[in-house]
Amino acid sequence: MIIPTIVDFVKLLLLVTIVSFILYKIFSPVREWIEKKYYFSWIKSVLILNFVSIFLFLLIFYFYFVFVGFTTAPIRDPSMEMDLFENLVRMLISAFRILVVSVILSMFLLFFELVASLFMKSKEVKSSKKSKTIQNNWVSQLVGVIIASAIFLVLILFVFDWAIMGLFIFIFYGSVNPLPLLMFI
């Protein structure tokens, strides 16, 4: 039956839309501040904000799991442990991989922000109809986020279904070690 699939897609769309709309409302003033302070265009400020926020999120995400791995791993033979220099080199290489993924995801998310901005009305409001215009502005922003979220879900679920696992393997394993791929065989 196709009805349960459509219902599940709508539930997932609702979840992604709510998260995206909250993130939009949080990061929109930050983007405007970057645009005004540094005299950047809309696209430059979006790319910079995307890059910085994705990089920090992935870095925190990576170091959280590294910390959990260090604290919960069983004690090994000291001759098998990496020394401080090897750990620092591994962290630098991981930071570089996170940098590459942040650039890729920033460009990927720019498409969805452009799609959402096509459906959002201008922020200029007339003083006589201020409350109604602000309400219409929120509705147009929500419509833009819903459409961008729907396109995102269709692309991630049906076209680039390998992307999330591929980025995870690239960040944590660097595509050097074939071990993560052997888990699926």
N, C-alpha and C positions, 0 to 999 in steps of 0.2 A: 504494500500500500504506500502511496505517495503522501498521504495526509500526515502521518506521524513524522515523516521526514521534513515536510514543510513546517510543521509545528516546532520541531527541534531547531530548524534554521531560524525561525522567528524568535525563539527564546535566546539563541546565541546572538542574533542580531540585536535584540534588546539589551543584552548584557554588554556587548561591545559598544553599542551606542551610548549607554549610560556612562561607561568608563571613559569613552572618547570625549563625550560632552563635558564631563567634569574636568578632564585634563585640558580641554580647550579653554574652559573658563579660568583655570588656574594659570595656564601658560600664556594666554592672550595678553594680559597686562605686562608680563615680562617681555614678550616679543615687542610690544609697543614701546616699552622703555628702552630696549636695545635699539629699536629703529630711531627713536628720538635722540638718544644720547650719542650714538655713533654715526648718525645720518646715513643709515643703511636703507636700501630698498626693502620692500616686503619680502622678497625672495631671499635676500641675503640674511635678513634677521630670522626668518624661519629656518633656513639651513643652519645657521649658527646655534640657535636654540635647540633644534633637533639634535645636532651633533653633540653639544655639551650634555644635554639631558640623557641621551641614549648612552653616551660614553660613561657618564657617572653611574647610571643605573647598571650597565653591564659590568663595570669595574667592581661595584659593591656586590653584585650578584656573584661574580667570579670569586672575589676574596672571601665572601661568606662561605661558599662551598669549600674553598681551600682551607679555611679555618676549621670548619666542621670536620674535614678529612684529617687534618693534623691532630685534632683533639680526640677523635673517636677511633683512629686507626690503631691496630695493635702494635705494640712495641716490637721493632725489628732489630736485627743484628746491627750494631753500630757500624760495621764495615760496609753494610748495604745502604746506610742512610746517606743522603746528599749533604754536602757541607753548605756553609752559608753562601759561598760564591755561586754554587750550582743552583741554589734556591733563588738567588737574586737574578741570575741569568734566565731562569725559567719564568720568573715574574715579569721581567722586561719583555721577553718574547710573547708572553700572554698579553701584556699591555699593548704591544704592537698589533696582535691579532684582534684585540678588542677595538683598537683604533680603526683597523680596516673594516670590521663589521659595523662600527658606528657610522663610518662614511657611507657604506652601502645602504644601511637602513635609513640614514638621513635622506638620501636621494630617493629611496623607495617611498618614504612617508611624504615627501614633497608632492608626489603625484596625488595622493589622497587629500592633502591640504589644498591643492589647486582645485580639485573636484569639489570639495566642500565650499571653497570660497566662491565658486560659480553660483551657488544657490543662496548665498548669504547676502542680505541687503547691506547697503552702505551704512556706516555708523553715524552719518550726519542726521541729526534730528531737528525737526522744526519745533520751536518753542510752544506753538499753539497746540500741537498734537503730540506732546512729548510722551505721555504715558502710553497712548495707543501705539506710537511708533516704536517705543522700547519693547512693548509686548510683541509687536510684529517682528522686531529684530530678533528676539529670542526664538520665535517660531521659525524664522528663516534660518537661523543658526542651527537649530535642531534638525530641520529638514536637510540642510547641507551635511550635517554629521551623519544622519541616517543613511543618506545616499552614499557618502564616502565609506561608511562602515559596511554597507551591503556589497559594494564593489570589492572592498578589502576581503570580506569573508568569501566571496565567490572566487577571488584569485587565490587566496590561501588554501581553501578547501579543495578546489578542483584543478587549478593550474599549477601552483607552486606548492603542492602538498609536501614536498621534500625539503622545503626551505627552512622550516623551524628546526628539524632534526639536523640538517646540514650545518646550520649556524651553530647549534649547540656542540656538535662534534668538532667544528673548526675552532671554536673558542676554547674548549676544554682539552682537546687532543691535538689540535693543530694539523690535522689530516696527515700526520707523519706516521703515527702508529696505527696499524690496521686492526688492532684489538676491538675498538668499538663496533666496527663493521662486522666482525665475527660473531657478535652477540645475536645478530638477526638471522644467522645461517642455521 
